Amino acid sequence: MGHLTSFLTTLWLTTAAAQLGFIKDFTKDVTKGAQNEVQAIADPLGKTIAFVGAKTVTYNLTLAPEEIPLERWFNPELPFRIFLHGFTDDPSKSSYKTISEAFLEQTGLDSSKIHLIGHSLGSHIAGFTAKTFYNQTGYRVARISSLDPAGPCFSNLEIALRLSKEDADFVDVIHTDAGVYGLNEQIGHVDFYPNSGSEQPNCLFQTCSHSRAWLLYAESVLIPESFIGAECSSWKNFMKGSCDFNNTSVMGYYCPTDSRGKYYLQTKDEPPYGLRVAGLTYVNNAGIVRNIKYLVTGK
């Protein structure tokens, strides 16, 4: 199952779900849904990684549902967060460490909600997970946070084959490489497009822009209201100041679940990225290459 198996590793870390008898059917169905869209390209990694306090613990992929509930640290009453990485990532990459450590440092988690967090292809895996959970339980997961959802193979697909706002009570999306590795389409209850949602400041390559989404999200966990966006129809209107600046919303972990629509904002080009309310005022902070591109293409 190759990289696809890697994408699903964190799914096996569910706490409450691991207690339920349907866990094997649940994960089997999720895998089947993802396999319909993704070509396996390598051998399975065969492992899953859990973050427990300051330690990183490794489990065999297929044995994790049985082994984790037996651990002394396991508490089925505690909340769980599922982070599903992108196509080129694996559990050893920095996206896992950054997101997990942000939550561990923040510590105050809402115990009443299931919250799936996916980057790139992991966003659509989160969608398949939520679809399967609903089909087997009749309940929707509370929230899915999609960090630059994968675009290749998922653009203009019917919602049964990708993440959509129908998959959870609340779906918030951050676009940072729209049109290349990420989707440009508005697929959540609320979609944020920092720095136009495509090329990110201080990023020479698209992989940098694609990864910026999880860096912004991790910062939002640690610094509430670090990113504030204004409802707007386009980046061009945002640059002109032609947006509804009376209708703003917080991007990231603390995004209000009643937020709806399309929001734009600016960030800095290095951490801490957040500009708070200053991010509502457009300032040309693009590099020379992007400025020349905009003059030539208008994009």
RAMO-V796702 format. One record per run of one state. SS is the DSSP state (H for helix, E for strand, L for the rest). FROM is the first residue (numbers start at 1). LEN is the number of residues. If there is no record, write none. Layout:
ss=SS from=FROM len=LEN
ss=SS from=FROM len=LEN
This chain:
ss=L from=1 len=1
ss=H from=2 len=6
ss=L from=8 len=1
ss=H from=9 len=5
ss=L from=14 len=3
ss=H from=17 len=3
ss=L from=20 len=3
ss=H from=23 len=13
ss=L from=36 len=11
ss=E from=47 len=6
ss=L from=53 len=2
ss=E from=55 len=6
ss=L from=61 len=3
ss=H from=64 len=7
ss=L from=71 len=10
ss=E from=81 len=4
ss=L from=85 len=9
ss=H from=94 len=13
ss=L from=107 len=8
ss=E from=115 len=5
ss=L from=120 len=1
ss=H from=121 len=17
ss=L from=138 len=3
ss=E from=141 len=7
ss=L from=148 len=2
ss=E from=150 len=1
ss=L from=151 len=8
ss=H from=159 len=3
ss=L from=162 len=3
ss=H from=165 len=3
ss=E from=168 len=7
ss=L from=175 len=3
ss=E from=178 len=1
ss=L from=179 len=3
ss=E from=182 len=1
ss=L from=183 len=7
ss=E from=190 len=5
ss=H from=195 len=3
ss=L from=198 len=8
ss=H from=206 len=17
ss=L from=223 len=4
ss=E from=227 len=5
ss=L from=232 len=3
ss=H from=235 len=6
ss=L from=241 len=3
ss=E from=244 len=7
ss=L from=251 len=10
ss=E from=261 len=5
ss=L from=266 len=10
ss=E from=276 len=1
ss=H from=277 len=4
ss=L from=281 len=7
ss=H from=288 len=10
ss=L from=298 len=2
